[in-house]
Amino acid sequence: MNAIAQLLLKKGMDLVGKLSFDIQTIIGLLPSIIKNAYIWSGIGSYVISLFVWLVVLSRVQVSYAYPFLSLGYIIAAVIGYYYLGESLSVYKITGICVICLGVMILSRG
């Protein structure tokens, strides 16, 4: 859910435009941000993610659960490639394979 939230927020901000730390820019874009369904969906996904994470932490050790969050990078990279047109280089694919291997090793312990 966390990865989905990131992707929804990215799509929303692509539609809103570039945000800077200039107060006038923030105030000027605030109405567009508030009205953006992707941003609200991303925030909602974060809330759901938080509750799912609380359930997970109530059942397993954090040292076991936390490495599985790296699977979110895989989800974000693949969906970002197909849905947002982001690049998926050989280095990213290699990193994804290393993440998968690492999660497999950790899940056995």
N, C-alpha and C positions, 0 to 999 in steps of 0.2 A: 504494500500500500504506500509505503514511503516513496518508492521509485515512481509509482503512478502519480503521486502528489507532485513530485519534481517535474515530471513531464507535463502535467496539466498547467503548473505554474509557468513553465517555459513557454508553452503554447500561448498562454494568456499574455505574457509579457512581450512575446513576438508581435501580438496584435496591438498592444498598448504602445510600445515603442521603448526607446532607451531611457532608463531612469538614471539620474545622477544624484549626487548628494547636495544638490542645489535646492534650497527650500522652495524657490519659485517653480522649478521644474516639477518637484514633487506635488505641490499644490495644483499645478496645472494639469497633471496627469491623474490626480486622485479620482476625479469623477469617472474616468475611463477604467481605472483599476477597480473601483467599487462596482461598476456595472458589468464587469467581465465575468461571464459564467465559468470560463476555464479557471480563473483565479479562485472563485468560490468553490469550485469542484476540487481544486488542489488543496485548499484549506480543509475542506470536508474529509478528503482522503487522509490528511495528516491527523485529524481527530480520530478517525477510524483506526489508523495505524497505531496511534498512541494506546488505544484500548486493547488492540490485538497484542501489542508489545507487553502491556501489563498482564494479560492472561498468560503469555509465554513465560514471563519472568516469575509468575506465581507457581509455575510448574517445573522449570528447569533452572540449572545454574546459569548465571550470566556468562560465564566463561565458555559455556557450551552454545548458548543462544546467539551471542553477539556476532561470531563469525558468519552466521547465516545472513546477517544484514548485507554482507558483501554481494550476495546474490542480487540485491537491488541494483548494483552497478551493471550486472549482466543484462537485467531487464531494461534499465535505462539506455544502455548502449545499443541494444538490438532494436527496441522501439524507437529510439532517437534516430537510428539509421533509416528505418522504414517509414516512420511517420513524420519526422521532422527534417529529414534530408541531411542529417549530420554524417560526418565521415566515420568510417569503420576501417581503420588502417590495420596493417599486419601487426603492429605493436599492440593495438587495442585487443585484437583477436588473441594474440599470445597472452596478454594479461588476463583475459577472460578465461583462457585455458588454465592458467596458473591459479586463479581464484577457484575454479571448479575443483582442481586437484587439492588445493588447500582445504576446502570445505569437506571434501570426501575424506581426507585424512583426519580432520578434526571430528567428524561425525562418528568415526570408529572408536574414538577414545573416550 
